[in-house]
Amino acid sequence: MTSKIIFTDLDGTLIDFESHSYAAALPALRRIRECSVPLVFCSSKTRAEMEEWRTSIGNAHPFIVENGAAIFVPAGYFPGPDQGIERGGYGVIELGEPRAALMGVLRSASVLTGTRILTFHDLSAEEVGQRYGIPRRLAILAVQREYDEPFEILDRDRAPDLLAAIEQQGRRWTRSDRFFHITGRNSKAGAVQMLSRLYQNHAGPATTYGFGDAMNDAEFLNTVDFPILVRSRHAAELQAVVPRAVLTNLSGPEGWNAKVLEILEKTD
């Protein structure tokens, strides 16, 4: 029997972008638990942010942080030896680079191209919260980065030069709704594929579903069996690069909730 795995982005998808609420998704979250379907968070968020949301939502499954930079598998989740490096109750599979190394590349690209940037590293948690509309308690968690660095390009006309310079130094960049991110050679897609293999190695064949709303979700959505675009202002842009995807009628957690319930009803 083929099982199911749901991979989901958080902001703008499961969680409302403005209110930071997932209340509209509660019916689907309850149904997911009833059906014993793994719900894997896959986001640009930090481990600290993910742990906050997992506790709030009641999620005990593995999760993917900072644009695919690491997979955190709760100890004992899979039978046999834990995967990755044992750390803080997890087996941690690191796919990215340390933040400090990426900051060096980003600074170098900024100087080389004469492009002014503003990074999370330059700001306090309070400043991040004020500038980007993030509640202070969440901003404190958002700045605890380990593997990638969000940044804003202040000289927008020079953005192509800066991004090209990052690529020339062998690193990647991606874009969420509000920021650019510099990463190592990792991606959400690579992490989703690796975790999917772990599930299938231990539990047999699985059908994978993916939910996202921004361009940094495009690669991983193209790797799952059934990609779903949660309606947003990026919908047309995303549909162009994820042509197999289904677009929800509603946005945010309302759209996420309706589509998850539809998926589980049909497969039941």
C-alpha positions in Angstrom: 0.0 0.0 0.0 1.3 3.4 -0.9 1.4 5.9 1.9 1.4 9.7 1.7 3.8 12.4 2.8 3.0 16.2 2.8 5.9 18.7 2.6 4.8 22.3 3.2 6.2 25.7 3.4 5.0 27.9 6.3 4.7 31.6 5.8 2.0 32.4 3.3 1.1 28.8 3.0 0.2 27.0 6.3 0.6 30.3 8.3 -1.0 33.6 7.3 1.6 36.0 6.1 0.2 39.0 7.9 -1.5 37.7 11.1 1.0 34.8 11.6 -2.0 32.5 12.4 -2.8 29.0 11.2 -6.3 28.9 12.7 -7.9 28.5 9.3 -5.9 25.3 8.8 -7.0 23.5 12.0 -9.5 21.2 10.3 -6.9 19.9 7.9 -4.3 19.6 10.6 -6.7 17.5 12.7 -7.5 15.3 9.7 -3.8 14.8 8.9 -3.2 13.5 12.4 -6.2 11.2 12.2 -4.9 9.8 9.0 -1.3 9.4 10.4 0.1 11.3 7.4 3.6 12.8 8.0 3.5 16.6 7.7 7.0 17.9 7.1 7.8 21.6 7.4 10.2 22.8 4.7 11.0 26.5 5.0 13.6 29.2 5.0 13.0 29.4 8.8 15.6 28.6 11.4 15.6 25.6 13.7 14.5 27.8 16.6 11.5 29.1 14.5 10.6 25.6 13.4 10.6 24.3 16.9 8.3 27.1 18.0 5.8 26.3 15.3 6.1 22.5 15.8 5.3 22.9 19.5 2.4 25.3 18.7 0.9 23.1 16.0 1.7 19.8 17.7 3.9 18.4 15.0 6.5 15.7 15.8 7.8 14.9 12.3 11.2 15.7 10.8 11.7 19.2 9.4 13.8 21.0 6.9 15.4 24.3 7.8 16.9 27.3 6.1 16.1 26.5 2.4 17.2 22.9 2.6 20.4 23.5 4.6 19.7 20.8 7.2 17.2 18.0 8.0 16.3 17.5 11.6 15.0 14.0 12.4 13.7 13.5 15.9 15.7 10.8 17.8 14.1 7.4 17.3 11.8 8.5 14.5 13.1 6.0 12.0 13.9 2.4 13.1 17.6 1.6 13.6 20.4 4.0 14.0 19.5 7.7 13.9 20.4 9.6 10.8 23.1 12.3 10.8 24.9 14.0 13.7 23.3 13.5 17.1 22.5 16.9 18.5 19.8 18.2 20.9 17.5 15.2 20.5 17.8 15.1 16.7 19.7 13.3 14.1 20.9 16.3 12.0 21.7 15.8 8.3 23.7 18.9 7.3 23.6 19.8 3.6 24.6 23.5 3.7 27.5 25.6 4.9 28.0 27.5 8.1 26.5 31.0 8.1 29.9 32.6 8.7 31.3 31.3 5.5 28.3 32.5 3.5 28.6 35.9 5.1 32.1 36.2 3.8 31.0 35.4 0.3 28.1 37.9 0.5 30.3 40.7 1.8 32.9 40.0 -1.0 30.2 40.0 -3.7 28.8 43.3 -2.3 32.2 45.0 -2.4 33.1 43.5 -5.8 30.0 44.9 -7.4 29.6 48.1 -5.4 26.2 47.0 -4.3 24.8 48.0 -0.9 23.0 45.3 1.0 21.3 44.9 4.4 21.6 41.5 6.1 20.0 40.0 9.2 23.5 40.0 10.6 23.5 43.8 10.4 20.3 44.1 12.5 19.2 43.3 16.0 16.1 41.2 16.5 14.1 44.3 17.3 15.2 46.0 14.1 14.4 42.9 12.0 10.9 42.8 13.6 10.3 46.5 13.0 11.6 46.6 9.4 9.9 43.5 8.2 6.8 43.4 10.3 7.7 40.3 12.3 6.5 40.0 15.9 9.4 40.5 18.3 9.2 37.0 19.8 9.4 35.5 16.3 12.1 37.9 15.2 14.3 36.7 18.1 14.1 33.2 16.7 14.5 34.3 13.0 18.0 35.9 13.6 19.3 32.6 15.1 20.6 31.5 11.7 23.0 28.6 11.2 23.2 28.0 7.5 22.0 30.8 5.3 21.7 34.6 5.5 18.6 36.7 4.4 19.5 40.0 2.8 17.9 43.0 1.2 19.5 44.6 -1.9 19.4 48.3 -1.4 20.8 49.2 -4.9 18.1 47.3 -6.8 19.5 48.2 -10.2 22.7 46.3 -9.3 20.9 43.2 -8.1 21.8 41.1 -11.2 25.5 41.9 -10.7 25.4 41.0 -7.1 23.6 37.7 -7.6 25.9 36.8 -10.5 28.9 37.4 -8.2 27.4 35.0 -5.6 27.1 32.3 -8.2 30.6 32.9 -9.5 31.9 32.1 -6.0 30.1 28.7 -6.1 27.1 29.6 -3.9 23.4 29.8 -4.5 20.8 32.4 -3.9 17.0 32.2 -3.6 14.2 34.6 -2.9 11.3 34.3 -0.4 8.5 36.9 -0.2 10.5 39.6 1.6 14.2 38.7 1.3 16.9 37.2 -0.8 18.9 34.4 0.8 22.4 33.3 0.2 22.9 29.5 0.6 25.6 26.9 0.0 25.0 24.3 -2.7 21.9 23.0 -0.9 18.3 23.5 -1.8 14.8 22.6 -0.5 14.6 20.2 -3.4 17.6 18.2 -2.4 16.5 18.0 1.2 13.0 16.9 0.2 14.4 14.2 -2.1 16.7 12.9 0.6 14.0 12.8 3.3 11.6 11.2 0.9 14.1 8.4 0.3 14.5 7.9 4.1 10.7 7.5 4.5 10.5 5.1 1.6 13.5 3.1 2.8 11.8 2.5 6.2 8.1 2.4 5.2 7.9 1.5 1.5 6.5 3.5 -1.5 5.0 6.9 -0.7 3.2 9.5 -2.7 4.6 13.0 -2.0 2.6 16.3 -2.0 4.2 19.7 -1.8 2.7 23.1 -0.8 4.3 26.4 -1.4 3.6 30.0 -2.3 7.0 31.7 -3.2 9.8 31.3 -5.7 12.1 29.6 -3.2 9.5 26.8 -3.2 9.7 26.2 -6.9 12.5 23.6 -7.0 11.1 21.4 -4.3 7.6 21.6 -5.8 9.0 20.2 -9.0 10.4 17.2 -7.2 7.2 16.0 -5.5 4.5 13.8 -7.1 1.8 16.4 -6.6 2.8 20.1 -6.3 0.2 22.6 -5.0 0.6 26.3 -5.3 -1.1 28.2 -2.5 -2.6 31.3 -4.2 -0.5 34.4 -3.7 0.7 37.4 -5.7 3.5 35.2 -7.0 1.0 32.7 -8.5 1.6 33.5 -12.2 5.3 33.5 -11.8 5.3 30.2 -10.0 2.9 28.5 -12.4 5.4 29.3 -15.2 8.2 27.4 -13.5 6.0 24.6 -11.9 3.7 23.8 -14.8 2.4 20.6 -13.2 1.2 22.4 -10.1 -2.4 22.9 -9.0 -3.4 26.4 -7.8 -5.6 26.7 -4.8 -8.7 28.8 -5.0 -8.0 30.6 -1.7 -4.8 32.1 -0.3 -2.8 31.3 2.8 -4.0 28.8 5.4 -7.5 28.9 4.0 -6.3 27.6 0.6 -3.9 25.1 2.3 -6.7 23.7 4.5 -9.2 23.2 1.6 -6.7 21.5 -0.6 -5.4 19.2 2.1 -8.9 18.1 3.0 -9.6 17.5 -0.6 -6.5 15.3 -1.0 -7.3 13.2 2.1 -10.9 12.8 1.1 -10.1 11.6 -2.3 -7.4 9.2 -1.2 -9.6 7.9 1.6 
